[in-house]
Amino acid sequence: MVFLSPGVKFDLDLIEKYDTPAPRYTSYPPATELSEGFTASDFQAAIAASNQRKSPLSLYFHIPFCQNACYFCGCNTVISNNKKIAEPYVDNLVREIKHMSALIDADRKVLQIHWGGGTPNYLERDQVELLWKNITRYFSIDPQAEISIEINPRYIDKNYIFFLREIGFNRISFGIQDFNPQVQVAVNRVQPEEMLFDVMDWIKAAKFESVNVDLIYGLPYQTLQTFRETVKKTIELDPDRIVVFNFAYIPWLKPAQKNIPQEALPKPQEKLAILKMTIEELTSNQYAFIGMDHFAKSDDELAIAQRDRTLQRNFQGYTTHAETELFGFGATSISMLKDGYFQNHKQLKDYYQAISRDILPISKGIKLTEDDIIRRDVIMGIMSHFQLYKQDIEDKYHINFDDYFSHELEALQPLEADGLVSISKNHIQITDIGRLLVRNIAVVFDTHYQTRDKQFSRTI
């Protein structure tokens, strides 16, 4: 196995032992810890403090609309074929941009912009232009900024893709999930192979700087052989980055998933075989295994950042700009500042009402304690670099690592015995096997998880 060290036992018993619910750690504390009671005034004070730090910015814009429901989806979406529903949303998003930008120092450079959803290409071109015009008017965009957008390949043509490139987007992402027609029908996401190859051809012709595609393992009717074909076709597409998500079956949180035939989901042993095969195929075809679900070509910025130990995670996944603070726009978006996270209203009516009153549309938040910030560095180091130098944490926070985390180091001993992690006097190293179960290692340092009963997806 490309990713396994010789002699390491990795069998179904080990998977079953550690296949437990845990956060994905796109943030710490996780977004589940955000609570009501935080107001627009709290967020405004946090922005003022952020201005004092003068950190560069990442901006996220959430477009929640989709024409059809994909049954696997765990995102916050609004399903409608009536595109007029987007008109008031765009108007309110523009008002939020104007309001928020007035509170953020104009000399803070924007290094990253991401449009996610939902389906950003649900918007008509004039709506995209309107949003883009206001973003560039009210924020200072670095000439080398990463400007990315997610698209749904079922609702796009060549002209739209070239339009996105011309307006300023330089990175693009789209979901494949699975090439197999039976799987596509089962999850209500039918997109023929020819369509996906056409979209990739258009993207390359438009000269986007980076292309990311998403796959999902654990979907109904998937087998080792059918997903091997999906992986091979994905490699043939030649994207710069590939994300291979573990399907989170959480119908109690996402009712659309009740449409998925549970009996058709691959059994744990089949799912494990699919995961191992996927890692093998990708790593033997010039893709570096960046994280628990990310792969990138060895010369990609993500791979370089991981080698340099500058990689970080935020609500969009792995990022090369750990120094930025993230501001989210639109319904459900989360702003991720150094010492606090703040989420906008999820329901459109609540979001619109706040915007109409010129109030920042905050519904939830969390103020990070010093302990949260220390543990965030530890957890993000584990999740991003698969290693941690104790001295880095000691120097930064003036603590003795072994004393501060004595309970956690003791709790890691069974994981070390099972070959997931190696602990020395100065260093914590995640093993090859541990990479697949890195959430189980990170959760040991999560005091919020220890004290609250949360429902998360399983780690494998």
C-alpha positions in Angstrom: 0.0 0.0 0.0 1.3 3.4 -0.9 0.1 5.0 2.3 0.8 2.2 4.8 4.1 1.6 6.5 5.2 -2.1 6.3 4.0 -4.3 9.1 1.2 -1.9 10.3 -2.0 -3.7 11.0 -5.1 -1.9 9.7 -8.1 -4.1 9.6 -11.9 -3.8 10.1 -11.6 -4.3 13.8 -9.4 -1.2 14.1 -11.8 0.8 11.9 -14.8 -0.3 14.0 -13.0 0.6 17.2 -12.4 4.2 16.0 -15.4 4.7 13.6 -17.1 7.1 16.1 -18.7 10.5 15.6 -16.3 13.5 15.7 -16.2 17.0 14.3 -14.4 17.7 11.0 -12.5 20.5 12.6 -12.8 23.1 9.9 -12.7 25.3 13.0 -12.0 25.0 16.7 -14.2 25.2 18.6 -16.5 23.6 16.0 -19.4 25.6 14.6 -21.7 23.5 16.8 -20.5 25.5 19.7 -21.8 28.7 18.4 -24.7 29.9 20.6 -27.5 32.5 20.5 -27.2 35.6 22.5 -24.4 37.2 20.5 -25.6 40.4 18.8 -24.6 42.7 16.0 -22.9 44.9 18.6 -20.7 42.0 19.7 -19.7 41.4 16.2 -19.0 45.1 15.6 -16.7 45.2 18.6 -14.9 42.1 17.3 -14.4 43.8 13.9 -12.9 46.8 15.7 -10.5 44.6 17.5 -9.7 42.8 14.3 -8.8 46.1 12.7 -6.2 46.7 15.4 -4.5 43.5 14.3 -4.5 44.6 10.7 -4.5 41.0 9.4 -5.3 40.5 5.8 -8.7 39.2 4.8 -10.5 36.3 3.3 -14.0 36.9 2.1 -16.7 34.2 1.7 -20.0 34.8 -0.1 -22.8 32.2 0.3 -25.3 31.7 -2.6 -27.8 29.3 -1.1 -29.9 28.5 -4.1 -30.1 25.2 -6.0 -32.5 24.1 -8.8 -32.6 20.5 -7.4 -31.8 18.8 -4.1 -28.8 16.5 -4.1 -29.8 13.9 -1.5 -26.2 13.6 -0.1 -25.8 17.3 0.5 -25.1 18.7 4.0 -25.0 22.3 3.0 -27.4 25.1 3.8 -29.5 25.4 0.6 -32.8 26.8 -0.7 -34.3 24.6 -3.5 -36.2 26.5 -6.2 -36.6 26.5 -10.0 -37.9 30.1 -9.8 -34.8 32.1 -10.2 -36.5 35.3 -9.3 -36.0 34.2 -5.7 -32.4 35.3 -6.0 -33.2 38.9 -6.9 -33.9 40.1 -3.3 -31.1 38.0 -2.0 -28.5 39.7 -4.3 -29.9 43.1 -3.3 -29.5 42.3 0.4 -26.1 40.8 -0.1 -25.0 44.1 -1.7 -26.3 46.0 1.3 -24.5 43.7 3.6 -21.2 44.3 1.7 -21.6 48.0 2.0 -22.4 47.9 5.7 -19.7 45.5 6.6 -17.0 47.1 4.5 -17.6 50.4 6.3 -16.6 48.7 9.6 -13.4 47.1 8.2 -10.3 49.2 7.6 -10.0 49.9 3.9 -6.2 49.3 3.9 -6.6 45.6 4.9 -5.8 43.6 1.8 -8.1 40.8 0.6 -6.0 37.7 -0.2 -8.8 35.2 -0.8 -12.4 35.4 -2.1 -14.6 32.3 -2.3 -18.2 32.0 -3.6 -19.9 28.9 -2.3 -23.3 27.5 -1.9 -25.7 26.2 -2.9 -24.9 26.9 -6.5 -23.2 30.2 -7.2 -23.9 29.8 -11.0 -27.6 29.8 -10.1 -27.2 33.6 -10.5 -27.6 35.3 -13.8 -24.6 37.1 -15.3 -25.9 40.5 -14.4 -26.3 39.5 -10.8 -22.7 38.1 -10.7 -21.5 41.4 -12.2 -23.4 43.4 -9.6 -21.9 41.5 -6.7 -18.4 41.6 -8.2 -18.6 45.3 -8.8 -19.5 46.0 -5.2 -16.9 43.6 -3.8 -14.1 45.3 -5.8 -15.5 48.8 -5.0 -15.7 48.3 -1.2 -12.7 46.1 -0.6 -9.0 46.3 -1.5 -8.3 43.2 -3.5 -4.7 42.0 -3.7 -3.6 41.7 -7.4 -2.4 38.1 -6.6 -5.6 37.2 -4.6 -7.1 33.7 -5.0 -10.6 34.2 -6.3 -12.6 31.0 -6.4 -16.1 29.8 -7.1 -18.0 26.6 -6.9 -20.2 25.6 -9.9 -22.7 22.9 -10.6 -21.7 21.4 -14.0 -25.4 20.6 -14.8 -26.3 24.2 -15.1 -23.4 25.9 -16.9 -22.2 26.4 -20.5 -18.9 27.4 -22.1 -19.8 31.1 -22.3 -20.6 31.3 -18.6 -17.3 29.7 -17.7 -15.4 32.2 -19.9 -17.4 35.0 -18.4 -16.4 33.9 -14.8 -12.7 33.9 -15.9 -13.0 37.3 -17.6 -14.6 38.9 -14.6 -11.8 37.9 -12.3 -12.3 34.4 -10.9 -9.0 32.4 -11.2 -9.9 29.2 -9.4 -12.9 26.9 -9.8 -14.4 23.9 -8.2 -17.2 21.4 -9.1 -18.7 18.3 -7.7 -18.4 15.0 -9.5 -19.2 12.8 -6.5 -19.4 9.6 -8.6 -19.4 8.8 -12.4 -21.6 5.8 -12.0 -25.1 6.4 -13.4 -26.8 4.1 -10.7 -25.2 6.1 -7.9 -26.1 9.4 -9.6 -29.8 8.4 -9.8 -29.8 7.3 -6.2 -28.6 10.7 -4.9 -30.6 12.8 -7.4 -27.5 14.2 -9.2 -27.4 12.9 -12.8 -24.5 14.4 -14.8 -23.3 12.3 -17.7 -19.6 11.6 -18.1 -19.5 13.6 -21.4 -20.9 16.6 -19.6 -18.1 16.5 -16.9 -15.4 16.2 -19.5 -16.9 19.1 -21.5 -16.9 21.3 -18.4 -13.3 20.5 -17.6 -12.3 21.2 -21.2 -14.0 24.6 -21.1 -12.3 25.4 -17.7 -8.9 24.6 -19.1 -9.6 26.6 -22.3 -10.5 29.6 -20.1 -7.1 29.2 -18.4 -8.2 29.0 -14.8 -5.2 28.8 -12.6 -6.5 25.9 -10.5 -9.3 23.4 -10.7 -10.7 21.4 -7.8 -13.2 18.5 -8.1 -15.1 16.7 -5.3 -15.7 13.0 -4.9 -17.8 11.3 -2.2 -17.3 7.7 -1.0 -19.9 5.9 1.0 -22.8 6.7 -1.3 -25.5 4.1 -2.2 -24.6 1.3 -4.7 -20.9 2.2 -4.6 -18.6 -0.8 -4.8 -14.8 -1.1 -4.8 -14.8 -1.7 -8.6 -17.3 1.0 -9.6 -15.5 3.7 -7.5 -12.2 2.6 -8.9 -13.6 3.5 -12.3 -14.7 6.9 -10.9 -11.2 7.5 -9.5 -9.5 6.6 -12.8 -11.8 8.9 -14.8 -11.2 11.7 -12.3 -7.4 11.3 -12.8 -8.0 11.4 -16.5 -9.8 14.8 -16.0 -6.5 16.0 -14.5 -7.7 18.5 -11.9 -5.1 20.3 -9.7 -6.9 19.2 -6.5 -9.2 16.4 -5.6 -11.3 16.3 -2.4 -12.6 12.8 -1.4 -15.3 13.3 1.2 -16.6 10.6 3.5 -20.4 10.7 3.0 -22.0 11.9 6.3 -25.3 10.0 6.6 -27.1 12.3 9.0 -30.8 12.2 8.1 -31.8 13.5 11.5 -30.1 16.8 10.5 -30.5 16.7 6.7 -34.0 15.3 5.9 -33.3 15.0 2.2 -31.0 12.1 3.0 -34.1 10.1 4.0 -34.6 9.6 0.2 -31.4 7.6 0.1 -31.9 3.8 0.4 -30.0 3.0 3.6 -29.7 -0.6 2.7 -27.8 0.3 -0.5 -25.0 2.1 1.5 -21.7 0.2 1.3 -20.9 -1.9 4.3 -17.9 -0.8 6.5 -15.5 -3.3 5.0 -16.4 -2.2 1.4 -16.2 1.4 2.4 -12.7 0.8 3.9 -11.6 -0.9 0.8 -12.9 2.0 -1.3 -10.9 4.5 0.8 -7.7 2.5 0.7 -8.0 2.0 -3.1 -8.7 5.7 -3.6 -5.6 6.8 -1.6 -3.5 4.2 -3.5 -4.6 5.3 -6.9 -4.3 9.0 -6.3 -0.9 8.9 -4.5 0.5 6.7 -7.3 -0.6 9.2 -9.9 1.2 12.3 -8.7 -1.3 13.5 -6.1 0.0 14.2 -2.6 -2.2 13.1 0.3 -2.7 16.5 1.9 -5.2 15.8 4.6 -7.9 13.4 5.7 -9.8 14.1 2.5 -7.6 16.4 0.3 -5.2 15.5 -2.5 -3.2 17.9 -4.6 -0.5 17.7 -7.2 2.9 17.8 -5.6 3.7 21.3 -7.0 0.4 22.7 -5.8 0.3 25.4 -3.2 -1.5 23.1 -0.7 1.3 20.5 -1.0 3.9 23.1 -0.6 2.2 24.7 2.4 1.9 21.4 4.1 5.6 20.8 3.7 6.4 24.3 5.0 3.9 23.7 7.9 2.0 26.9 6.9 -1.2 25.0 6.0 -4.4 25.8 7.9 -8.1 25.0 8.0 -11.2 27.1 7.9 -14.8 26.6 7.0 -14.0 26.1 3.4 -11.4 23.4 4.2 -7.6 23.6 3.9 -6.1 27.0 3.1 -2.7 28.4 2.4 -3.4 31.7 4.0 -3.3 31.0 7.8 -2.7 34.7 8.5 -6.0 35.9 7.2 -9.2 36.5 9.1 -12.4 35.3 7.4 -15.5 37.5 6.9 -18.6 35.7 5.7 -21.5 37.3 3.8 -25.0 36.0 3.1 -27.4 33.8 4.9 -25.7 31.1 7.2 -22.2 32.5 6.5 -19.7 32.4 9.4 -17.0 35.0 10.1 -13.9 33.5 11.6 -11.8 36.0 13.5 -8.8 35.3 15.7 -10.8 35.4 18.9 -14.4 34.8 17.9 -16.7 33.3 15.4 -20.1 34.8 14.3 -22.8 33.3 12.1 -25.4 35.0 10.1 -29.1 34.1 10.2 -29.9 30.9 8.4 -33.5 31.8 7.4 -33.8 34.2 4.5 -36.6 36.2 6.2 -34.5 36.8 9.3 -31.5 37.7 7.2 -33.5 40.1 5.1 -35.1 41.7 8.1 -31.8 42.5 9.7 -30.3 43.9 6.5 -33.4 46.1 6.0 -32.8 47.6 9.4 -29.1 48.2 8.6 -28.1 45.7 11.3 -25.3 43.1 10.9 -27.4 39.9 10.5 -25.8 37.9 13.3 -27.7 35.1 14.9 -25.0 33.1 16.8 -21.5 33.4 18.0 -18.7 32.3 20.3 -16.0 34.2 22.1 -12.8 32.2 22.3 -11.0 31.8 25.6 -7.3 31.7 25.8 -7.6 27.9 26.3 -9.7 27.7 23.1 -7.0 29.5 21.2 -4.2 27.3 22.5 -6.2 24.1 21.7 -7.1 25.5 18.3 -3.4 25.7 17.4 -2.8 22.2 18.6 -5.8 20.7 16.8 -5.2 22.6 13.5 -1.5 21.5 13.6 -2.6 17.9 13.9 -5.3 18.3 11.2 -3.1 20.2 8.8 0.4 18.9 9.2 -0.1 15.5 10.9 2.6 16.5 13.4 3.1 18.9 16.2 6.3 20.3 17.8 5.6 20.9 21.5 8.2 23.7 21.6 6.2 25.8 19.1 3.2 25.8 21.4 5.3 26.4 24.5 7.1 29.4 23.0 3.9 31.0 21.6 1.8 30.6 24.7 4.4 30.4 27.5 3.2 27.1 28.8 4.8 23.7 29.6 3.1 21.5 27.0 3.4 18.2 28.9 2.0 19.8 32.1 -0.8 21.7 30.3 -1.9 18.7 28.3 -1.0 15.9 30.8 -4.6 14.5 30.6 -4.6 14.5 26.8 -1.2 12.8 26.5 -2.4 10.1 28.8 -5.6 9.7 26.7 -3.4 9.4 23.6 -1.6 6.3 24.9 -4.1 3.8 23.7 -4.1 5.4 20.3 -0.3 5.2 20.3 -0.5 1.5 21.2 -2.8 1.0 18.2 -0.3 2.7 15.9 -2.2 5.9 15.2 0.3 8.3 16.7 3.9 8.4 17.9 4.7 10.6 20.9 8.3 11.6 21.8 9.7 14.1 24.3 9.5 17.0 21.8 7.2 15.8 19.1 3.8 14.3 18.3 3.7 12.5 14.9 0.6 11.1 13.2 1.4 7.8 11.5 0.2 6.8 8.0 -2.7 4.9 9.6 -3.4 7.8 11.9 -3.9 10.2 9.0 -7.1 8.3 8.1 -8.3 8.6 11.7 -6.9 12.1 12.4 -10.2 13.3 13.7 -10.0 10.7 16.5 -6.6 12.1 17.5 -7.7 15.7 17.3 -10.8 15.1 19.4 -8.6 14.2 22.4 -7.7 17.9 22.7 -11.3 19.1 22.3 -12.7 20.1 25.7 -16.0 21.1 24.2 -16.5 17.6 22.7 -15.8 16.1 26.1 -18.4 18.2 27.9 -21.3 18.3 25.4 -23.3 15.7 23.7 -23.1 16.5 20.0 -24.2 14.6 16.9 -21.4 14.4 14.3 -20.7 12.3 11.3 -18.5 9.2 11.8 -14.8 9.5 11.1 -14.7 6.7 8.5 
